[in-house]
Amino acid sequence: MSAPLRAILLACGLLFSLHPQAFAEDTVGGPLEVASEAVDPIQHAEGQAKSDATDVQAPGAIHAGKLHPQPPARMLKGILQTILAIALFLFFVALVRLAGKILKFKLTRYVVQKLPKIPSGRHSMFKSVSTWLGVLINAMVFIIAAAAFYVCATYVLSCFAYTHPWSVKLEEELKLSLLKIGKTVLDSLPGLFTVAVIGFLTKGLTHLVTIIFDSVERGEATFPGIYQDTAAPTRRIVVAVLWIFAIVVAYPYIPGNESIAFKSISVFMGLLVSLGSAGVVSQAMNGLAITFGRSFKPGDYVRIGAVEGTVSEVTLVFTKLHTIRHEEIIIPNSVVASQATYNYTRMVSERGVGISAAVTMGYDVPWRQVHAILMMAAEMTNGLSKEAPPYIIQTAFSNTFTEYTLVVHMTAEPKLVPFVKSELYQNIQDEFNRHGVSLMLPNYIETHVPGSVPEERWCPPPATKDGR
């Protein structure tokens, strides 16, 4: 026998010789041997169910009796078994980690391949789902490694007589835990079945509601009180109400709903919602008022306060507008509800979108001439209605000027309002210059600045006649 091995055996023998009551050999080669004692039959009958608990007490307190040290050969065998078990455990954990890395790599590659095909508005949600799947994979790897460690520790402890009671205790605890979990699962099956039935019925009912409201939204069906432009938000509200009702009905059948932990989480979540949803609820109520008040719908060209653009989306919390500058402006519904809203699209089907242009003239310019010039500018503007003639009203008097407002009706698409206005302003400026009438106020004319531009000076370099 080599010197290192003899040293190890000598050290182990010295260690176990310090605990002379810890180990014994039974008559058939077992790790423990208990000297026989007289046992009261009544006590034996009463304590039969507790024998396992008595066997797994602290070392040296197994039963009264004389125990003998464990032989070095058996101890060496336990050491070898321990080394082999640890090696297998480390190899298994490495395999599990490798499998987790492979799954995460495949998940990342799938995300990279599918991301370009997903609408840009759902990129963040798709990335969040993939991130949570990665976290779930890490959690599964940890749970499997922890279970393997538990099994390995139980086996290693069973290799030595001194720690064998602890191995038995761990094994019994594992069995009891598994039995308890299994009993809990079996007891929860009727409740889970009821919850599944409620969810299935709710899913079918929401699918039916979706079909009905989608047909209304497409104009294929009509129902009293449901309009085509409000069918989509109404559908979302009805579906939300159905699921909330289903959750309320299914709550008593959810396993563990009577536990203190479950109730505590419910109270905590309710507190968070009540404290953090005050502003959201206010925004949502304003969104409902806007939606069901039918002030505007996606596709309408509107002006909300000082913002003008096409409505792209109306939600319970905010409204999105796209402007002619290719900007997306998000306006909270509380702001929308408190601002004056102009819907240009609503008037297209009647007389057209009404637009106006105001000019101020001094009292030295006859109002009839101003009216005639403005009417000529309106006739030269493209996209205006011929059925609804333009008209002029004088809207203000001042010490030095009078304000004239030209009102015209546009038949082009509402989103072209800024361009039609721009052309109208250009024509007004050209017509006043052509007739030698100044658009400047009298107090600026006194500074000897020319009040109008002659026609021969309308296109100085680098300008061209078409205005480009």
Helices and strands as residue ranges (DSSP letters): H 3-17, H 41-46, G 48-50, H 51-55, H 72-114, G 115-117, G 120-122, H 123-158, H 164-217, G 228-230, H 231-250, G 251-253, H 260-276, H 278-292, E 301-304, E 307-314, E 318-322, E 328-332, H 333-338, E 341-343, G 345-347, E 353-361, H 367-379, E 391-397, E 402-410, G 414-416, H 417-434, H 442-445, G 455-457
